[in-house]
């Protein structure tokens, strides 16, 4: 079975959207302290909505391709999140974070060429 590029694109879009979901969850998490405000916090609602939307893209992508190729691409969400954390929350980019980022990218490349 080969994995169509369209499946890869759908999974990549899903990981991108999901990483924004994490940004909204973090942004909204500090603004709530009880269940009532948790349920009506627009940032938390946006974060959960983005995670659900990312799941739709992910499910659409894995229907036609190899899970062993597509699932590692979900880890690109960590790469996006690292960038968004720096951009929106001014979190530091350390040497260890760059090392981890490189390992994630290398793993995706190795797994994607594993069946060739």
PyMOL commands that set and color helices and strands:
alter all, ss='L'
color gray80, all
select helices_A, chain A and resi 5-29+35-39+42-62+67-74+76-89+95-112
alter helices_A, ss='H'
color red, helices_A
deselect
rebuild
show_as cartoon
